Amino acid sequence: MSASASTKTTVSHASVARVAEPLAKKTFALLLAMTLLAQSAFAVEVGETLPKLSLPLLIDGAQSDRVELSASFAGKLVYVDVWASWCGPCRQSMPILNDIRNEFADRGFEVVAVNVDEKLSDALKFLRKRPVDYPILLDPKGSLPRTYELVA
């Protein structure tokens, strides 16, 4: 028996996790990008004006002044993420969106999350477990999904 034939390689759970987790994040980012491209019918084209819509900003756990989407993020590529505390996929996507936003923020990319929970306490509980660095707007009446004709 040759030396190479008798050598066994042991793969630990830790070594698989070190490779699988970054790969899963990159795969999700790729799927997210593909989804965005496939959903271009919902995108606002360059030069188009966003419908006027202002929502309260969440700062330090409290509702703050209203922010108008079209004015506040002019000149940036903005990914608007509508989410709720009960949304299972949001638990996975928000931390990944945070990483992507932080990596590309200096190039004019911004993520704006719009929470549609009826109770602010539900959103705050969610964010304590999954904090993000990007702006969170509050929309308990679901104005943004109606304005942009979004369907969950």
C-alpha positions in Angstrom: 0.0 0.0 0.0 1.5 3.4 -0.9 1.8 6.2 1.6 -0.9 8.3 -0.2 -3.4 5.4 -0.2 -3.1 4.8 3.5 -3.4 8.5 4.5 -6.8 9.5 5.8 -8.2 13.0 5.9 -10.4 13.9 8.8 -12.9 16.7 8.3 -14.1 18.4 11.4 -17.4 20.2 11.8 -15.4 23.4 12.6 -13.5 23.2 9.3 -16.7 22.7 7.3 -18.4 25.6 9.1 -15.4 27.9 8.3 -15.9 27.2 4.6 -19.7 26.8 4.5 -20.7 30.0 6.3 -18.9 32.5 4.0 -19.9 30.4 1.0 -23.6 30.6 2.1 -23.3 34.4 2.5 -21.8 34.8 -0.9 -24.5 32.5 -2.4 -27.2 34.5 -0.7 -25.7 37.8 -2.0 -25.6 36.3 -5.6 -29.3 35.1 -5.3 -30.2 38.6 -3.9 -28.5 40.3 -6.9 -30.2 37.9 -9.3 -33.6 38.6 -7.7 -33.0 42.3 -8.0 -32.2 42.0 -11.6 -35.2 39.8 -12.3 -37.5 42.2 -10.5 -36.4 45.3 -12.5 -40.0 46.0 -13.3 -40.3 47.3 -9.7 -37.1 49.3 -9.9 -37.1 53.1 -10.4 -35.1 53.9 -13.5 -32.3 56.5 -13.5 -33.8 60.0 -13.7 -37.3 58.9 -12.5 -38.7 60.5 -9.4 -39.7 58.3 -6.5 -43.3 58.7 -5.4 -43.4 61.2 -2.5 -43.5 59.2 0.8 -42.2 60.2 4.1 -41.9 57.9 7.1 -40.6 58.3 10.7 -37.0 57.3 11.3 -36.2 54.9 14.1 -33.3 56.3 16.2 -32.1 54.8 19.5 -35.3 52.9 19.9 -37.6 55.9 19.5 -39.6 57.3 16.6 -37.9 60.4 15.2 -38.6 63.0 12.5 -40.1 61.9 9.2 -37.7 61.1 6.3 -38.7 61.6 2.7 -37.2 58.8 0.6 -36.7 60.7 -2.6 -34.9 63.6 -1.0 -32.9 61.8 1.7 -31.1 59.3 -0.5 -30.8 61.3 -3.8 -27.8 60.2 -5.9 -27.4 56.8 -4.2 -28.3 53.3 -5.2 -30.8 52.4 -2.6 -32.1 48.9 -1.7 -35.4 49.3 0.1 -36.0 46.3 2.3 -39.6 45.9 3.7 -39.6 43.7 6.7 -41.5 42.6 9.8 -40.6 40.9 13.1 -42.6 37.8 12.1 -40.8 37.4 8.8 -38.7 34.3 8.8 -36.5 35.1 5.8 -35.8 38.6 7.3 -34.0 37.0 10.2 -31.4 35.7 7.7 -31.3 38.5 5.2 -31.0 41.5 7.4 -27.5 40.7 8.8 -26.3 39.8 5.3 -27.7 43.0 3.9 -25.9 44.9 6.7 -22.6 43.3 5.7 -23.2 44.1 2.0 -24.2 47.7 2.8 -21.2 48.2 5.0 -18.9 46.9 2.3 -20.3 49.1 -0.5 -21.5 52.2 1.5 -18.4 54.2 0.4 -19.4 53.6 -3.2 -22.9 55.2 -2.9 -24.9 52.0 -2.0 -27.4 52.3 0.9 -29.9 49.9 2.4 -33.1 51.4 3.9 -35.3 49.1 5.9 -39.0 49.8 6.2 -40.6 48.0 9.1 -44.3 47.3 8.8 -45.0 45.9 12.2 -48.1 47.4 13.8 -46.3 47.6 17.2 -43.0 49.4 17.6 -42.1 47.0 20.4 -42.1 44.0 18.0 -39.6 45.8 15.7 -37.4 46.8 18.7 -37.3 43.2 20.0 -36.3 41.9 16.6 -33.6 44.6 16.2 -32.1 43.9 19.7 -31.3 40.3 18.4 -30.3 41.4 14.9 -29.0 45.0 15.0 -28.2 46.7 11.7 -26.2 49.9 10.8 -28.6 51.1 8.1 -31.6 53.4 8.5 -34.9 51.9 9.7 -38.1 53.7 8.7 -41.4 52.9 10.4 -44.6 52.1 8.4 -47.1 50.5 10.7 -50.0 51.3 8.3 -48.2 49.7 5.2 -48.1 52.9 3.1 -44.9 52.0 1.3 -46.0 48.6 0.1 -49.3 50.1 -1.2 -47.5 53.1 -2.8 -45.1 50.8 -4.6 -47.7 48.1 -5.3 -45.5 45.5 -3.4 -47.0 42.1 -2.7 -45.5 39.9 0.0 
